[in-house]
Amino acid sequence: MNPFIEAKKSNGIIDVPGFQSVATSCDVRNKKDGRLDMALILSPTPCSAAGVFTKNAFKAAPVKLCQELLRVENKFHGIIVNSGNANACTGNRGMKDAWSMQFSAASACNTPPETFFVCSTGRIGELLPMQKIRNGIKDAAANLGSTKEHGLNSAKAILTSDTKEKIITVKVPYLQTPGKTHDLDYITISGIAKGAGMIQPNMATMLAFIATDADISKNLLQKILSEAVDLSFNRITVDGDMSTNDTVIILANGQSRIKISPTQSSLFHNFVLGVRHVCNVLANKIVSDGERITKVVEICVEGAKNKTDANRIARSIGNSLLVKTSWYGSDPNWGRILDAAGYSGASIQEEKLDLIYATPNGMIKQRSAPVITKGRYLLKNKKRWKDIVSKKRFSIIIKINLGKASYRLLSTDLSEAYVNFNKSE
């Protein structure tokens, strides 16, 4: 049982006491369609913050700015983000534009410039329409609030090729006086995210913004977020591509006055699980909304010689175009899976390997169909394989039986609709 409560309906970051957000349209894409393309997130109370960013060598200007802020600053007030233009591969002009966004947002919200993060997502290699951006920031700041509509619109404004907003809120209970239920209080954790294409571990083409009213130090928050990202956003893949703008930022304004410390073992543990759950749910929503996908596939590697091998095997399978197209065709082509595992560079012995197709945990009628047992192929189960891989979600369990390391990765199929969608992008 989870030590937290997940809200049935989340309104995004405004669910967290002390946070405001708003969205506006400033026509970044130059289509004059009124699409929301800018979000402003603000906490009047200074926040601790942490972030995890893309490992791409061509980091976008906003990523560089955010990384430098986290290196030299300790308190923050908010995030300004636009969609439709990544401000990536834009040289010195791109950095100046990122700084201008930061200054404009901070000025409009009456905070120091160095307390605002800047994020962008969209097309790479184009300059931002800065007059539109500045006008949009002024408009957003003038309409800041905490209404349900503002929260939901902020989640919509960061989307690009996504088909739906991605939101979650959880509450972690805290009993101030053991045994006295009237002293029960809560820490709120809420997150929004975007991502649908260029999804690959480390991280994905994605943005995720998380807010909490917990009182926690910057260093501890960074450790918790880094571990949560490694277990969630770094374990999804759609097309094997890594973006220039990937960013996850968490802000903690301390408004609950509940301090998070490793010495408070139960509360600390539950808060960690809450952050991980928020990241896991957002990551799942991202991969489930992959560009023109029809299936989500869970790859579970067990019994690998070490963690590196388990990771290599899972990614090799999850990114194989031959494997992904067979999933799209509902073809239980286990030969392609073994081929991908075999060229991963990990230690594998055919005579020790087990392979299983299964419906994922949580399905009403969970079933499994062994494909290989200790290197022996069980062709009698072929009809059951076909039935399982025809579902919209299924699992592939590959047991290496050479050690104790495991790794779980969420992947997708690859359709001709994905190719048609991206050929014009």
C-alpha positions in Angstrom: 0.0 0.0 0.0 1.4 3.4 -1.0 2.2 5.7 2.0 0.6 8.6 0.1 -2.7 9.6 -1.5 -3.0 10.3 -5.2 -5.6 12.9 -6.2 -8.3 11.5 -8.5 -8.2 14.8 -10.4 -5.1 17.0 -10.4 -5.1 20.7 -11.3 -1.3 20.7 -11.7 1.2 22.7 -9.7 -1.5 25.0 -8.3 -2.5 22.1 -6.1 0.6 22.9 -4.0 -0.1 25.6 -1.4 1.8 28.8 -2.2 2.3 28.1 -5.9 0.6 30.0 -8.7 0.7 29.3 -12.5 -0.8 30.7 -15.6 -0.6 30.1 -19.3 -0.9 32.4 -22.3 -0.6 32.4 -26.1 2.1 34.5 -27.7 2.2 32.9 -31.1 5.7 31.4 -30.9 4.9 29.1 -33.9 3.7 32.1 -36.0 0.5 30.4 -36.8 -2.0 32.8 -35.3 -4.1 29.9 -34.0 -4.4 31.1 -30.4 -2.6 28.0 -29.1 -1.3 28.2 -25.5 2.5 28.3 -25.8 3.8 29.9 -22.6 3.5 29.0 -18.9 4.6 30.9 -15.9 5.1 29.2 -12.5 5.6 31.3 -9.4 6.1 30.9 -5.7 6.2 34.2 -3.8 8.0 32.3 -1.0 11.6 31.5 -1.9 12.1 27.8 -2.9 14.8 25.2 -2.7 15.3 23.7 -6.1 16.9 20.8 -7.9 17.2 19.8 -11.5 18.3 17.0 -13.9 19.2 17.8 -17.5 19.9 16.3 -20.9 23.4 14.8 -21.5 23.3 15.9 -25.2 26.5 17.7 -26.1 24.4 20.4 -27.9 22.6 21.6 -24.8 20.0 24.4 -25.5 20.6 27.8 -24.1 17.9 27.5 -21.4 19.5 24.2 -20.2 22.9 25.9 -19.8 21.3 28.8 -17.9 19.4 26.5 -15.5 22.5 24.4 -14.8 24.5 27.5 -14.0 21.7 28.8 -11.7 21.7 25.6 -9.7 25.5 25.7 -9.4 25.6 29.2 -7.9 22.2 30.0 -6.4 20.3 28.6 -3.4 16.8 30.2 -3.5 14.4 30.4 -6.4 10.9 31.8 -7.2 9.7 30.3 -10.4 9.9 29.0 -14.0 9.2 30.6 -17.3 8.7 28.2 -20.2 7.7 28.4 -23.8 6.8 25.7 -26.4 7.1 25.8 -30.1 10.7 26.8 -30.2 13.6 25.1 -28.4 16.1 27.9 -28.5 18.7 25.2 -29.2 21.7 25.5 -31.5 21.2 29.3 -31.6 24.7 30.4 -30.4 25.3 33.6 -28.4 22.0 35.0 -29.5 20.2 32.1 -27.9 21.9 32.7 -24.6 21.0 36.4 -24.7 17.4 35.5 -25.4 17.3 33.0 -22.5 18.7 35.7 -20.2 16.1 38.1 -21.5 13.3 35.7 -20.8 14.7 35.3 -17.3 14.9 39.0 -16.7 11.5 39.7 -18.1 9.8 37.0 -16.0 11.6 38.1 -12.8 10.8 41.7 -13.4 7.2 41.0 -14.1 6.9 39.0 -10.8 9.0 41.4 -8.7 11.8 38.9 -7.9 15.5 38.9 -8.5 16.5 37.7 -12.0 18.7 34.9 -10.7 15.7 33.3 -9.0 13.9 32.3 -12.2 14.5 29.2 -14.3 14.0 29.3 -18.1 12.9 26.4 -20.3 12.0 26.0 -23.9 10.8 23.2 -26.1 10.0 22.8 -29.8 11.8 23.2 -33.1 15.6 23.2 -33.0 17.8 25.8 -34.7 15.4 28.8 -34.9 15.6 32.0 -33.0 12.9 33.0 -30.5 10.5 35.7 -31.5 11.6 37.8 -28.5 9.1 40.6 -28.8 6.3 38.1 -28.8 8.0 36.3 -25.9 8.3 39.5 -23.8 4.7 40.5 -24.5 3.6 37.0 -23.5 5.5 37.1 -20.2 3.9 40.5 -19.3 0.5 39.1 -20.1 1.0 35.9 -18.1 2.3 37.8 -15.1 -0.7 40.1 -15.2 -3.0 37.1 -14.9 -1.2 35.0 -12.4 -3.5 33.0 -10.1 -4.3 29.7 -8.6 -7.6 28.7 -10.2 -8.2 25.3 -11.7 -8.3 26.7 -15.2 -4.9 28.3 -14.8 -3.4 25.1 -13.5 -4.7 23.0 -16.3 -3.8 25.5 -19.0 -0.2 25.6 -17.7 0.0 21.9 -18.3 -1.4 22.4 -21.8 0.9 25.3 -22.7 4.1 23.2 -22.6 2.9 20.6 -25.0 4.3 20.2 -28.5 3.4 17.0 -30.4 1.7 15.6 -27.3 -2.0 14.7 -27.6 -2.9 15.3 -23.9 -1.6 17.1 -20.8 0.3 15.1 -18.2 -0.5 15.9 -14.6 -0.4 14.3 -11.1 -0.8 15.3 -7.5 -0.1 13.3 -4.4 -0.4 14.0 -0.7 2.1 12.5 1.8 0.5 12.3 5.3 2.5 13.4 8.3 1.3 12.6 11.9 2.8 15.4 14.0 1.9 13.6 17.3 2.0 9.8 17.0 -1.4 8.3 17.9 -3.3 11.6 17.6 -5.1 11.6 14.3 -6.2 15.2 14.7 -2.6 16.2 14.3 -2.5 14.7 10.8 -1.0 17.1 8.2 0.1 16.6 4.6 2.9 17.4 2.2 1.7 18.0 -1.3 3.7 17.0 -4.4 2.4 17.9 -7.8 3.9 17.7 -11.3 3.3 18.4 -15.0 5.2 17.2 -18.0 5.4 17.1 -21.8 6.9 14.6 -24.1 5.9 12.4 -27.0 8.8 12.2 -29.5 12.6 12.0 -29.3 12.1 9.9 -26.2 15.1 8.0 -25.1 16.8 7.4 -21.7 19.1 10.2 -20.4 16.5 11.6 -20.6 13.7 12.0 -23.1 12.6 14.9 -25.2 10.7 16.2 -22.3 10.1 18.8 -19.7 8.8 18.1 -16.2 8.1 20.5 -13.5 7.4 19.4 -9.9 6.4 21.5 -6.9 6.1 20.7 -3.3 5.4 22.5 0.0 7.9 20.4 1.9 10.7 22.1 3.8 13.9 20.5 2.4 17.5 21.5 1.7 18.7 22.0 -1.8 21.3 19.2 -1.6 18.9 16.6 -0.2 16.3 17.6 -2.8 18.9 17.1 -5.6 19.7 13.6 -4.3 16.1 12.6 -4.1 15.3 14.0 -7.6 18.3 12.5 -9.3 17.4 9.0 -8.0 13.8 9.4 -8.9 14.7 10.5 -12.5 17.0 7.5 -12.9 14.1 5.2 -11.9 11.5 6.8 -14.2 12.4 9.3 -17.0 15.6 7.5 -17.7 13.7 4.3 -18.2 11.5 5.1 -21.1 12.1 5.1 -24.9 10.0 5.7 -27.9 12.4 6.3 -30.8 15.9 6.2 -29.3 16.6 9.9 -29.8 17.8 12.3 -27.1 16.9 15.9 -27.2 18.9 19.1 -26.6 16.4 20.5 -24.0 15.4 17.7 -21.6 14.8 19.2 -18.2 13.3 18.1 -14.9 13.0 20.8 -12.2 11.6 20.5 -8.7 10.7 23.5 -6.4 10.1 23.2 -2.7 8.7 26.3 -1.0 8.5 24.9 2.6 5.0 26.3 3.1 3.9 23.2 4.9 6.5 23.8 7.6 7.2 20.1 7.6 10.9 19.5 7.4 12.3 16.6 5.4 15.4 15.0 6.9 17.0 11.5 6.7 16.8 11.5 10.5 13.0 11.4 10.2 13.1 7.9 8.8 9.4 7.3 8.1 8.5 10.7 6.8 11.7 10.9 4.7 11.0 7.4 3.2 7.4 8.4 2.4 8.4 11.7 0.8 11.0 9.9 -1.4 8.4 7.4 -2.5 6.0 10.3 -3.2 8.5 12.0 -5.5 9.3 8.8 -7.2 5.7 8.1 -7.8 5.1 11.5 -9.3 8.1 10.9 -11.7 7.0 7.4 -12.6 3.4 8.4 -13.4 4.6 11.3 -15.6 7.1 9.1 -17.3 4.4 6.5 -18.0 2.1 9.2 -19.4 4.9 10.4 -21.7 5.7 7.0 -23.2 2.0 6.2 -23.5 1.5 9.3 -25.5 4.4 8.5 -27.8 4.0 9.9 -31.3 1.6 7.7 -33.2 2.3 4.6 -31.2 -0.2 1.8 -30.7 1.5 -0.3 -28.0 3.4 0.2 -24.8 5.8 -2.6 -24.0 7.5 -3.2 -20.6 10.9 -4.9 -20.9 12.0 -6.6 -17.7 15.6 -7.9 -17.7 16.4 -10.1 -14.7 19.4 -12.1 -13.5 21.9 -10.2 -15.5 25.6 -10.3 -14.5 25.6 -6.7 -13.5 23.5 -3.5 -13.8 25.3 -2.3 -16.9 24.5 -5.5 -18.7 20.8 -5.4 -17.7 20.6 -1.8 -18.9 22.3 -2.6 -22.2 20.0 -5.6 -22.9 16.8 -3.7 -22.2 17.8 -0.6 -24.3 19.0 -2.8 -27.2 15.6 -4.5 -27.3 13.6 -1.4 -26.7 15.3 0.7 -29.4 15.5 -2.0 -32.1 13.6 -0.9 -35.2 13.0 -4.5 -36.2 11.6 -5.4 -32.8 9.4 -2.3 -32.6 7.9 -2.9 -36.0 7.1 -6.5 -35.1 5.3 -5.2 -32.0 3.3 -2.9 -34.3 2.3 -5.9 -36.4 1.4 -7.9 -33.3 4.0 -10.4 -34.4 5.6 -12.4 -31.5 8.9 -12.5 -33.3 11.2 -13.5 -30.4 14.1 -14.1 -32.8 14.4 -10.3 -33.2 14.4 -9.9 -29.4 17.2 -12.4 -29.0 19.1 -10.8 -31.8 18.9 -7.4 -30.2 19.9 -8.8 -26.8 22.8 -10.7 -28.4 24.4 -7.6 -30.0 24.0 -5.5 -26.8 27.5 -6.4 -25.7 26.2 -7.9 -22.4 27.1 -11.3 -21.1 24.5 -13.9 -22.3 24.5 -17.7 -22.5 21.9 -19.1 -24.7 21.5 -22.3 -22.7 20.7 -20.4 -19.5 18.2 -17.9 -21.0 14.5 -17.7 -20.2 12.1 -15.5 -22.2 8.4 -14.9 -21.4 5.6 -12.8 -22.8 3.1 -11.6 -20.2 0.3 -9.2 -19.7 1.4 -6.5 -17.3 0.8 -6.3 -13.6 -2.6 -4.9 -12.8 -4.6 -6.4 -15.7 -7.7 -8.3 -14.6 -6.6 -11.5 -16.2 -2.8 -11.6 -15.9 -1.3 -14.3 -18.1 2.1 -15.4 -19.2 3.4 -17.5 -22.0 7.0 -18.9 -21.8 8.9 -18.6 -25.1 12.3 -20.0 -24.1 13.2 -22.0 -21.0 16.9 -22.6 -20.4 17.6 -22.1 -24.1 14.8 -24.5 -25.3 12.1 -23.0 -27.6 8.5 -23.7 -26.7 6.8 -23.5 -30.0 3.6 -25.0 -28.6 2.9 -21.7 -27.0 2.9 -19.7 -30.2 -0.9 -19.0 -30.2 -0.6 -17.6 -26.6 2.3 -15.4 -27.6 0.3 -13.9 -30.5 -2.7 -13.2 -28.1 -0.5 -11.4 -25.6 1.5 -9.2 -28.1 -1.8 -8.2 -29.8 -2.7 -6.2 -26.7 -2.1 -2.5 -26.3 0.2 -3.2 -23.3 2.3 -6.3 -22.6 5.5 -7.3 -20.9 8.6 -9.1 -22.1 10.5 -10.8 -19.3 14.0 -11.9 -20.2 15.9 -13.9 -17.5 19.7 -14.0 -18.1 20.4 -16.3 -15.1 24.0 -15.2 -14.8 23.6 -12.9 -11.7 21.2 -10.7 -9.7 21.0 -7.4 -11.6 17.7 -6.3 -13.1 16.4 -3.4 -15.2 13.0 -2.2 -16.3 12.4 -0.1 -19.4 9.1 1.1 -21.0 9.2 1.2 -24.8 6.7 1.4 -27.7 6.1 0.1 -31.1 6.9 2.0 -34.3 4.2 2.7 -36.9 4.1 4.1 -40.4 2.1 6.9 -38.9 5.2 7.9 -36.8 7.2 8.1 -40.0 4.6 10.2 -41.8 4.2 12.5 -38.9 7.9 13.2 -38.5 8.9 13.4 -42.2 7.5 16.9 -42.3 8.8 18.1 -39.0 
